[in-house]
Amino acid sequence: MAEKRRARDYQQAETERLSRWEKWRRTSSKSLKKALSEVKGLSSYLVLWRRDIRSIEGKFGTGIQSYFSFLRFLVLLNFIIFILMFSFVILPTIIPTFGLFNSTIAYIPPKNDICTIYKPSGNKGLVYFYTYLKDLLSGTGFLEVTSLFYGYYSIDAVWISIMRYNLPLAYLLATFAYLALSFLWIVKRSVEGFKHNLVHDADPFQSYCNKVFAGWDFCITDPNAARLKHRSLQYELQMDLQEEKLKQKIAERRMEEKLRIYSLRIFINIFVIAILSGCFYSIYRVTVFSQENSNDIGNANSQVNLLVQYLPSMVITLANFIAPLIFAFLIKFEEYTPAFEIKLTLLRCVFVRLANIGVLLFSLWSQISDCGSDKCKPCGYNYKLYPCWESDVGQEMYKLMIFDFIVILAVALFADFPRKLLVTHCSCKLVQWFGHKEFEISDNVLEIIYGQTICFIGTFFSPLLPAIATIKYFIIFYVKKIVLIHTRKPAARPIRASSSNFFFLVVLLIGLLLAFVPLGFSIARIPSSKACGPFRNFNTSWEVIPDTILQFPTGLQQFLFGISSEAFAVPFFVILCIIMFYVIALARAHKRVVEQLREQLVLVRSDPTLDSHNKENFRVELIFLGTSCNCNKVWLYQATHMQEMCP
Amino acid sequence: MGNKQTIFTDEQLDAYQDCTFFTRKEILRLHGRYYEMAPNVVPMDYTKDPDVKLPMQLIINMPELKENPFKERIVSSFSEDGEGSLSFNDFVDMFSVLSEMAPRELKAIYAFKIYDFNTDNFICKADLEKTLNKLTKEELTEEEITLVCEKVIEEADMDGDGKLGFADFENMISKAPDFLSTFHIRI
C-alpha cells in the first residue's frame, strides 16, 4: 500500500509539470472513471438475483454458479425477445381493439375459396369445466383464437391516425430481429471463452498448474463446501495422474489390442446410431399417430384425447432421459481417456436432444405437406386437416414447453425430495448405496437449452411463447435453487467455470442455428395458410419482403437487387474467406513468436556475458513481450516494479 | 454523495479510491468490518492516521478467510511488518487486490507471494509440496505429490532452473483460465 501511495504521489508531482490541457484531460478522465464506477455500483442493485447467485457461489463454488448465471441470462434473453415481439406485433393489434389514437384495422376480404375455411372451435355454448383445463394444457379450444397463436393475427394493416402500419412485414421482420439479436448476444458472451480456447489450444491447460494454483475457489465460505472442494481437488489430481498412466498404457498397446478396441468402437458407434434411429422413428410414428387421432372431432371431449395430444412430448422426454443413460453405460467399453469420455458423452446427449425436436418438426411437416391423392392441389398444403397449420405447429411447441415445465417440477417434487427423505431417515444398505443425488450440471444445462431451442423455433408461430418461457425459467430458478440447497450434494467431479460457460453458450448457439433451419423452411418453402394469419394474401411468408421492395423507389430497388445477386455475393464471399485466412495466419504467427521467445529465454539464462541484474530485466521483458502478444496492457505492473524497470 | 461521515477526511478517501479498486461506500464498509473485529482497539476516527494493527489471529477468523487453506499466507503477504499483523491500509490493500476489479497481473504478483512459503522469491519444490498438502489436506500419497510437483515444474519452468521464478509464474498464470474467477474474495 505504501508503494502505491508513493506511486500516486509521484504521478501527482508529475502532473504539476504538465501542460494545462494534459492536466484537464487527466482530471476529467479520473472523474469520469469515478462517475462510471458509481453508476456501476448503483446498477448492480438492479441485477436480477444478485444475492442468490452470490450465496450459491459461496456454498457450492463457481461451477454450479455458472449454471445459475446461465439461467439468469436466458430469463433476460427471453424477456427481451418478448418485449420485441410485443412492441412490434402484439401492441399494434391491441391498440385498435381499444380504439386508442384513432386507429382501425384493415382486413382484406377473404376470397371465398375452400382454402379459407377455418372454424376453430372456441368453445361456444355450455361445456364442462375440465374442457378449459384441457384447452389450457393443449392450446386448443378457447386458447386457439387468442393472441397466443399465429392464427389471431389475420390482419392486413393497422391504421393509426393517418399512418399505415404494415403488420405482415412487421411480423416477419420482428422474427428476423429476435433471431439476429439472440445470435449476436450469444456470440458476444461466448467471445471471451473462444479467444482463450483458440490461443491456448496448443497448451492443454486442463492440467496441473491450473489445478494447483487456480484450483482453490477463494469465494468459498461454507465449511461443508470447503470440505467438498478439498476432496474434489484431491480426486481431480488423482484422476489426472491415472490418466497419465492410461495414456502411457495406450501408447504401449500392441497391434492386436488396437484392432480389438477399434472394432469394438465401430460396433458401439453403429449401436448408438441404431438407438438414435430407433428414437427418431418412434417420434415420427407417434407424431403422425397423435396428429391423426387428435383431429378426430368425435374424440374432442375425452381425457384420452389429451393424452394422445401429449404423446409426442412424452416420447421425446422419455428419449431424452433414456438415451444419455445408455450412452454413459456404453462409453465405458470404448476405453477412451476420461476427459474424452466426458466430451463424447456430452456431444451425443446434445445431439439426441436437439435432433429430437428436428424429427418432431419434420414429421409435422410431412403431415402438413402430405400431398398424396391430390390433398393439397388447391392450396399447396393439406388444407382439410390443417386449415391453419402455423397455429398447429405453435400448439405443438406450446405443448412441448408446458410438458417440459411440468416434468421439471414433477421430478423436483416427486423424485428429489422423497429421495432425500429416504436417504436421511432410512438406513438400510440398498437406500444408502443409492445415495444423495448429485447436481449434474451438464444434464441440467442441456435441459434448459432444449427448452430454449423450442422457444426460438416456436416464437414465430406463437408470439407470446417468450413470455411463457420467461415465467417458466423464473420459476425454475427458484425450484432448482431450493432443490440444490435442500437435497443434493455437489458433484464430486467438478466442472470448471471457465470452460463450462463457453460450453453452455456453444451448445445454445448450436440450438439457435438449428432453429434457423425449420424456421427458414416454414417461412420460405411451405405456402402460408390462406385461412388465417398475416400472410394470407401471399404465397409464402417470405413474399412480403419482395412485395415491399417492389414498392420502393427504383434506385433503392436496383441497389437491393444488386446486393442479392451473384455478382455481389460471390466476390463478397471470396473477400470474407481471405480475411478469415489472414486472421488464422496471424494467430499462427503469434504462436510461433511465443515459442521463439521461450527458446530465447533459455539461452539468456545460460549466457555468461550478461550479469544477473540485466538478465532478470531481459527475462522479465521477454516474458512481458510474450504475454503482450496476447494484448495485455499493464500500467500498475510498471508502477509497482518501477525500481527494477526504470534505468 | 454528500454523506457527512467523520471517519476519514475527504483527501484520505480520495487517496484510497485512487490506490484501490473500491468506491467510497465500500471503503467505509471495510472500515466497519475492520472495526468490528476489535472494537476496543480500532478507533472510529481515522483522520489522524492512527497506527493500529490487528494481529493475524483475528483476521484469519473472518468468515471470508476462515475456510481458505492459504489464509495465513494471504495475511502475511499483505502485512508490512512481516509478522502478519495488518494495519487498515494493508487490510484495504488485501481486499482490493483480491476483488473482482483487480487486473490479472496485479493478482499474479500477490499470488506468487502467497505460494512462496519460504519467501525466497522462488517457488521451489518444497513450496509446491506445502501448497499441495494444504489443498488436499494431506490426503495424497508421497508418490503422488512428487509426481504432481514434477509435472507442475515441467509445465511452468521456462528457464530450466528447477524452480519457478516470478516471470515463469506470471507467464503460467496468464494462461490459466480459472485464475481470475477463483482468485477473488467477495467482501
Chai-1 contact restraints between the chains, C-beta under 6 A:
chainA,res_idxA,chainB,res_idxB,connection_type,confidence,min_distance_angstrom,max_distance_angstrom,comment,restraint_id
A,M1,B,N89,contact,1.0,0.0,6.0,A-B,restraint_1
A,M1,B,D90,contact,1.0,0.0,6.0,A-B,restraint_2
A,M1,B,D93,contact,1.0,0.0,6.0,A-B,restraint_3
A,K4,B,C19,contact,1.0,0.0,6.0,A-B,restraint_4
A,R8,B,D18,contact,1.0,0.0,6.0,A-B,restraint_5
A,R8,B,C19,contact,1.0,0.0,6.0,A-B,restraint_6
A,S37,B,T23,contact,1.0,0.0,6.0,A-B,restraint_7
A,G41,B,T23,contact,1.0,0.0,6.0,A-B,restraint_8
A,T62,B,S181,contact,1.0,0.0,6.0,A-B,restraint_9
A,H196,B,P177,contact,1.0,0.0,6.0,A-B,restraint_10
A,H200,B,K175,contact,1.0,0.0,6.0,A-B,restraint_11
A,Y208,B,V148,contact,1.0,0.0,6.0,A-B,restraint_12
A,Y208,B,K151,contact,1.0,0.0,6.0,A-B,restraint_13
A,Y208,B,V152,contact,1.0,0.0,6.0,A-B,restraint_14
A,C209,B,V152,contact,1.0,0.0,6.0,A-B,restraint_15
A,C209,B,E155,contact,1.0,0.0,6.0,A-B,restraint_16
A,C209,B,A156,contact,1.0,0.0,6.0,A-B,restraint_17
A,C209,B,M172,contact,1.0,0.0,6.0,A-B,restraint_18
A,N210,B,A176,contact,1.0,0.0,6.0,A-B,restraint_19
A,N210,B,D178,contact,1.0,0.0,6.0,A-B,restraint_20
A,V212,B,V152,contact,1.0,0.0,6.0,A-B,restraint_21
A,A214,B,A176,contact,1.0,0.0,6.0,A-B,restraint_22
A,A214,B,D178,contact,1.0,0.0,6.0,A-B,restraint_23
A,A214,B,F179,contact,1.0,0.0,6.0,A-B,restraint_24
A,A214,B,T182,contact,1.0,0.0,6.0,A-B,restraint_25
A,D217,B,T182,contact,1.0,0.0,6.0,A-B,restraint_26
A,F218,B,F183,contact,1.0,0.0,6.0,A-B,restraint_27
A,F218,B,H184,contact,1.0,0.0,6.0,A-B,restraint_28
A,F218,B,I185,contact,1.0,0.0,6.0,A-B,restraint_29
A,I220,B,E67,contact,1.0,0.0,6.0,A-B,restraint_30
A,T221,B,P63,contact,1.0,0.0,6.0,A-B,restraint_31
A,P223,B,E67,contact,1.0,0.0,6.0,A-B,restraint_32
A,A226,B,E67,contact,1.0,0.0,6.0,A-B,restraint_33
A,H230,B,K137,contact,1.0,0.0,6.0,A-B,restraint_34
A,L233,B,L135,contact,1.0,0.0,6.0,A-B,restraint_35
A,L233,B,T136,contact,1.0,0.0,6.0,A-B,restraint_36
A,Q234,B,T136,contact,1.0,0.0,6.0,A-B,restraint_37
A,Q234,B,E139,contact,1.0,0.0,6.0,A-B,restraint_38
A,L237,B,V148,contact,1.0,0.0,6.0,A-B,restraint_39
A,L241,B,E144,contact,1.0,0.0,6.0,A-B,restraint_40
A,L241,B,L147,contact,1.0,0.0,6.0,A-B,restraint_41
A,R496,B,D178,contact,1.0,0.0,6.0,A-B,restraint_42
A,A497,B,S181,contact,1.0,0.0,6.0,A-B,restraint_43
A,S498,B,P177,contact,1.0,0.0,6.0,A-B,restraint_44
A,S498,B,D178,contact,1.0,0.0,6.0,A-B,restraint_45
A,R598,B,M158,contact,1.0,0.0,6.0,A-B,restraint_46
A,L601,B,M158,contact,1.0,0.0,6.0,A-B,restraint_47
A,L601,B,D159,contact,1.0,0.0,6.0,A-B,restraint_48
A,V602,B,D159,contact,1.0,0.0,6.0,A-B,restraint_49
A,V602,B,G160,contact,1.0,0.0,6.0,A-B,restraint_50
A,R605,B,D159,contact,1.0,0.0,6.0,A-B,restraint_51
A,R619,B,A167,contact,1.0,0.0,6.0,A-B,restraint_52
A,V620,B,A167,contact,1.0,0.0,6.0,A-B,restraint_53
A,I623,B,A167,contact,1.0,0.0,6.0,A-B,restraint_54
A,I623,B,N171,contact,1.0,0.0,6.0,A-B,restraint_55
A,T627,B,S174,contact,1.0,0.0,6.0,A-B,restraint_56
A,V634,B,E105,contact,1.0,0.0,6.0,A-B,restraint_57
A,L636,B,L106,contact,1.0,0.0,6.0,A-B,restraint_58
A,Y637,B,E105,contact,1.0,0.0,6.0,A-B,restraint_59
